[in-house]
Amino acid sequence: MSSYLALLNSVLPVLGVIASGYAIRRWNWLTEEADASLMRVVTHLLAPCLIVDTILGNPAMGRLGNVLAAPVLGFVTTALGIAVAWWLRRGLGPAADAPQQRTFALASGLFNYGYIPLPLAQTLFTQATVGVLFVQNIGVELAMWLIGLAVLSGRPWQEGWRQLANPPVFAILGALALNFVVARESIPFAVMQGAHLLGQCAIPLGLILIGAVIADLLPALREHRGWRVVALACAVRLGVLPGVILALAWLLPVTEEVKQVLLLHAAMPAAVFPIVMARHYGGDAGTALRVVLGTSLASVVTMPIWLKLGMHLLGLHARTAL
């Protein structure tokens, strides 16, 4: 029981920052008009700085098992999650139309791979794990845009390639390349310290923006009946898929850091970004919203359980005593 509470205490600060974003939106301290510019700051400046600060000079990036296996497993687990959710979409019932089914498959199959697992990786594990998390997320992004977009929109999978040309992906690839040609110590201290300070802002601001988006969309959830979607999404995202991912982590001969990242991904609720994708690519934003909010709320209970169970199964240990 005490270890569960310790894990819950690691999760609650993340949820608390999201709640603060919800609150300041409701109080109109953060207006909807500011979201686009703040998100550009996060994705084009703060997140790349955090990535460079984490990966450059990270000893875990010198092991091929981390650099090569991590993105492959990120792709495989994401593609597998979408496939399982697509297979189980019939549980929505005969009233669910094609856009609802396609959106359910993407939203339930895609775990939150950014702003929630990042602070947990920093709290529970080491900087090496955070670096591997970024590298593994390349594979997640690849599967999301090539497979997830095709499932959602019905368009050819090749159309997703151009979406991968984004600053965080460039930052990951650039930092990995720099690791092989320069030492972190050879870069001026002022440059790295500046990147460090900017990078520390990325996670809190990203979590605040998630909370603000939830505040915007929550009224729409109350206007529609969709508890069947929520129940099935929780069963898939928080029940079936964590077991599948943990089984892979247990069976495959991968490094400890990769196992830790797989554990974090397994325990996550649904990612928020499918709401945006559903709006732009012909999906059903209401279904995505219900999946995201339902799994996020339920994960307050399930996340510590899966983290504790996964650590025991995989023989992992947290940095802090649990």
JOKACOR-V951261 format. One record per residue. N is the residue number from 1. SS is DSSP state (H for helix, E for strand, - for the rest). OMEGA is omega in degrees with one decimal (* if undefined). Layout:
n: <N,N>
ss: <SS,SS>
omega: <OMEGA,OMEGA>
This chain:
n: <1,2,3,4,5,6,7,8,9,10,11,12,13,14,15,16,17,18,19,20,21,22,23,24,25,26,27,28,29,30,31,32,33,34,35,36,37,38,39,40,41,42,43,44,45,46,47,48,49,50,51,52,53,54,55,56,57,58,59,60,61,62,63,64,65,66,67,68,69,70,71,72,73,74,75,76,77,78,79,80,81,82,83,84,85,86,87,88,89,90,91,92,93,94,95,96,97,98,99,100,101,102,103,104,105,106,107,108,109,110,111,112,113,114,115,116,117,118,119,120,121,122,123,124,125,126,127,128,129,130,131,132,133,134,135,136,137,138,139,140,141,142,143,144,145,146,147,148,149,150,151,152,153,154,155,156,157,158,159,160,161,162,163,164,165,166,167,168,169,170,171,172,173,174,175,176,177,178,179,180,181,182,183,184,185,186,187,188,189,190,191,192,193,194,195,196,197,198,199,200,201,202,203,204,205,206,207,208,209,210,211,212,213,214,215,216,217,218,219,220,221,222,223,224,225,226,227,228,229,230,231,232,233,234,235,236,237,238,239,240,241,242,243,244,245,246,247,248,249,250,251,252,253,254,255,256,257,258,259,260,261,262,263,264,265,266,267,268,269,270,271,272,273,274,275,276,277,278,279,280,281,282,283,284,285,286,287,288,289,290,291,292,293,294,295,296,297,298,299,300,301,302,303,304,305,306,307,308,309,310,311,312,313,314,315,316,317,318,319,320,321,322>
ss: <-,H,H,H,H,H,H,H,H,H,H,H,H,H,H,H,H,H,H,H,H,H,H,H,H,H,-,-,-,-,-,H,H,H,H,H,H,H,H,H,H,H,H,H,H,H,H,H,H,H,H,H,H,H,H,-,-,-,H,H,H,H,-,H,H,H,H,H,H,H,H,H,H,H,H,H,H,H,H,H,H,H,H,H,H,H,H,-,H,H,H,H,-,-,-,-,-,H,H,H,H,H,H,H,H,H,H,H,H,-,E,-,-,-,H,H,H,H,H,H,H,H,H,H,-,-,H,H,H,H,H,H,H,H,H,H,H,H,H,H,H,H,H,H,H,H,H,H,H,H,H,H,H,-,-,-,H,H,H,H,H,H,H,H,-,-,H,H,H,H,H,H,H,H,H,H,H,H,H,-,-,-,-,H,H,H,-,-,H,H,H,H,H,H,H,H,H,H,H,H,H,H,H,H,H,H,H,H,H,H,H,H,H,H,H,H,H,H,H,H,H,H,-,-,-,-,H,H,H,H,H,H,H,H,H,H,H,H,H,H,H,H,H,H,H,H,H,H,H,H,H,-,-,-,-,H,H,H,H,H,H,H,H,H,H,H,H,-,-,E,-,-,H,H,H,H,H,H,H,H,-,-,-,-,H,H,H,H,H,H,H,H,H,H,H,H,H,H,H,H,H,H,H,H,H,H,H,H,H,H,H,H,H,H,-,-,-,-,-,-,-,->
omega: <-179.0,178.4,176.1,179.7,178.1,176.8,177.4,177.8,174.9,-178.4,-173.1,177.9,178.2,179.2,178.1,177.7,175.4,178.8,177.5,175.3,175.5,-176.1,-175.8,172.3,179.6,178.2,179.4,172.6,176.3,-175.8,179.9,-180.0,-178.3,-172.8,-174.6,-179.2,178.7,178.6,175.6,177.7,-179.4,-172.1,-175.3,-177.5,-170.5,-179.6,175.5,177.7,177.8,179.9,-179.8,-179.7,-176.8,-173.2,-174.4,-178.6,179.4,-176.5,179.4,-178.7,176.6,-179.6,-176.9,178.5,177.5,-174.7,-176.1,-175.9,-174.5,179.7,177.6,-179.8,173.8,177.8,-175.2,-177.2,178.2,178.4,179.5,178.6,178.9,180.0,179.5,179.5,176.9,-179.3,-176.7,-175.7,-179.4,177.8,176.6,178.9,-176.2,-178.5,-178.2,179.9,-175.2,178.0,178.1,-179.5,-179.5,179.8,178.0,-178.1,179.7,-173.8,-179.5,-177.7,-175.2,178.4,174.5,-172.9,-175.8,-164.7,174.7,178.7,-179.0,179.0,175.9,176.4,178.8,-177.3,-171.5,-172.6,-174.7,177.9,177.0,179.1,178.3,177.7,178.6,177.0,178.3,-178.5,179.5,-178.8,172.4,178.4,177.5,178.9,-179.5,-179.9,-179.0,-175.1,-179.0,-177.0,-177.2,179.7,178.7,178.1,-176.4,-170.4,-174.2,179.4,176.5,-176.1,-177.6,-177.3,-177.8,-174.9,-173.7,179.0,179.9,178.8,-179.0,-173.8,179.0,178.9,176.9,-179.7,178.8,-178.9,179.3,-180.0,176.8,179.2,180.0,179.6,-176.8,-175.2,-179.4,173.9,179.5,-176.7,-179.5,177.6,-177.5,-177.7,-177.5,179.9,-177.9,178.6,175.2,177.5,179.5,-178.3,178.0,-178.6,-179.9,179.0,-170.3,-174.8,179.7,-178.9,176.9,178.7,177.4,179.3,175.7,178.0,179.0,178.3,178.1,177.9,178.9,-169.7,-176.5,177.7,178.7,178.4,-179.0,-175.5,-175.0,172.9,-179.3,-176.5,176.3,176.5,-178.4,-177.8,-179.2,179.1,178.6,178.8,-178.2,-172.1,-174.8,-179.0,-175.5,-171.8,174.2,177.7,179.3,-178.2,178.8,176.4,176.2,-179.7,-179.6,-174.8,-171.0,178.6,-177.6,-177.2,179.6,-179.6,178.4,176.0,179.4,178.7,176.8,177.1,179.7,178.8,-178.9,-174.4,-171.3,167.5,179.6,176.8,-177.9,-170.9,176.6,174.3,178.6,-179.6,-179.8,179.1,-172.5,-171.7,171.1,176.1,179.6,-174.8,178.7,177.1,178.5,179.6,-179.5,178.5,-176.2,-177.4,-179.3,-179.0,179.5,179.0,-179.4,-177.6,174.1,178.3,-171.4,-174.8,177.8,179.4,-179.9,178.0,179.6,179.7,-179.2,177.3,178.8,-177.7,-174.4,-179.7,-178.7,179.5,177.3,179.5,177.4,-177.3,179.2,*>
